[in-house]
């Protein structure tokens, strides 16, 4: 048989090419490859589809000298992203350099480095970072960006901006459809690939199990997933009244992975309103840090954007793993509710997990009130360790680690504990769960929780199929919180101070002002939360104290004391620690040397209104508006009186606080003359004016 012959296979005929035909075909393909080579620059853009979205691809840096290389993206109209950038650092006078000429040259301007500095560039090795054009210049206003040596006027590497380039920008979308439950909004703003702002959002909060919900397809359906609310919670969403909120898509999900966002009720599989997401949006990439979750146990439940629990049941034991994106001095708590019909803190049985500088801890706690553990008539009440209230620490720590800002602790306990104070972990039904995140106090005890659920949380630990709704942790650079304006009582005519209790607010109030963790309550003096007081030596002042005089209550028994120590809670301290503190007022000592408070008046307290969510405290723009939202309850009883006359032996700074609980008060400045304080304030103002004038003079002289 020759190469030109035909033959039949299963009744089909195949024409065999001769060798000359094959040779001509190969030659033709080779010529096509030479004439139309693959565009390696666009390959980076194609690869980007499989990896995280990083912006609009500008290209690879054209490398000429000093090993300059890397990829460049446009993040937005002002910002470049460098990926895998390299430079050997051996240039003499080298900067990032941009300009409007046809090619890089001496006509241009310095682009500050990733730290906003205009220093000579050091060595870079495979580094990712962003550069922002100075003076709000836009990428479309320059033609190139280079690594340029001004001393030798030598271009080490560059990338060009294409003509008619459109950098990524936030995009406007549609409004939420008005289907039911008063759902409505303004036009949504897609700020970047993970962030959506919803202006004027309204929802009546009356759904059964309603969430921010997202997915793919032409219309919303139950086949989707939750979006954490504006505070990172995955609970059913609250009522909103024309509020502007910002949502972040969870884990590694981006706007390119979804077709719609819905207000969806899972109980009835009903869509209350939704907005469609357009395709191929030219939006900035999200620069949040995404850390994949790592759990070794088969089941995982996301409790909050920053907290997840995983578990495995083996025989009579259950193993838990808590993973949380927390600060070094934070704790994670998780456990069984104090109620069999709802998630309730009081009566709860929880583990408090944290890592100090040396090791990890998983400590068993019993909750009898929402207050730090204190002695009430010889018994410990509040949030107390089991071994303090006569029980056993039932949790056995297995492993612990802190990596990339995430604490991970694995521990186990028996389903039915030998400690009668522990609750049974049921496998025949779902368990009501409680959890919280917060800061540890100086004694490594949990302070009042910062994050906690407002709705019921149910978990079935005995699943036939593994359960997993966990996603990667995300973290972006938080802007410093602007605290509310602080108050100083400096009036020499004010000699009487009305002291009562109120909530400590969020991070804009007690915690932001003092830097101390909060117990949840704070002293209000003459209507202000923990004002800074000024008292003159030799004058007599009176505190009218209404902090609670019932020693049976661990929550609201707060005699007022004045010491030289800033945190308070004198009664909770050890004898050795008490001996180091000077008590100036509010405590007398028995014959046995035991401290006894002298200023415990009736309870007067400002409370949140019914149904209020204290997690929204930071939404108030000022303390005045926050205070107006509270309801003050004061009985018609005489207060306790604490009279003090500071003298020459008193330190210049002392502190008013609670005898029983730490971190509720603030400082008193003991002065010799009110005029000196005023003059010092005026002098500081004059100094600021002088500095400003001097700066103007220097600027003029430079001209």
Buried (B, 14 or more C-beta within 10 A) or exposed (E): EEEEEEEEEEEEEEEEEEEEEEEEEEEEEEEEEEEEEEEEEEEBBEEBEEEEBBBBBBBBBBBBBBBBBBBBBBBBBBBBBBBBBBBEBEBEEBBBBBBEEEEBBEEBBBBBBBEEEEEBBEEBEEBEBBBBBBEEBEBBEBBBBBBBBBEEEBBBBBBBBEEEBEBBBBBEBBBBBEBBBBBBBBBBBBBBBBBBBBBBBBBBEEBEBBBBBBBEEEEBBEEBBBBBBBBBBBBBBBBBEEBBBEBBBBBBBBBEBBBBBBBBBBEEEBBBBBBBBEEEBEBBBBBBBBBEBEBEBBBBBBBBBBBBBBBBBEEEEBBBBBBBBBEEBBBBBBBBBBBEEEBBBEBBBBBBBBBEEEEBBBBBBBBBBBBBBBBBEEEBBBBBBBBEBEBBBBBEBBEBEEEEBBBBBBBBBBBEBEBEBBBEBBEEEEBBBBBBBBBBBEBEBBBBBBBBBEEBBEBBBBEEEEBBEBBBBBBEEEEEEEBBEBBEBBEBEEEEBBBBBBBBBBBBBBBBBBEBBBBBBBBBBBBBBBBBBBBBBEEEBBBBBBBBBEBEBBBBBBBBBBBBBBBBBBBBBEEEEBEEBEBBBBBEEEEEEEBEBBBBBBBBBBEBEEEBEBBBBBBBEEBEEBBEEBEBEBEEEEBBEBEBEBEEEBEEEBBBBBBBBBBBBBBBBBBEEBEEBEEEEEEEEEEEEEEEEEEEEEEEEEE
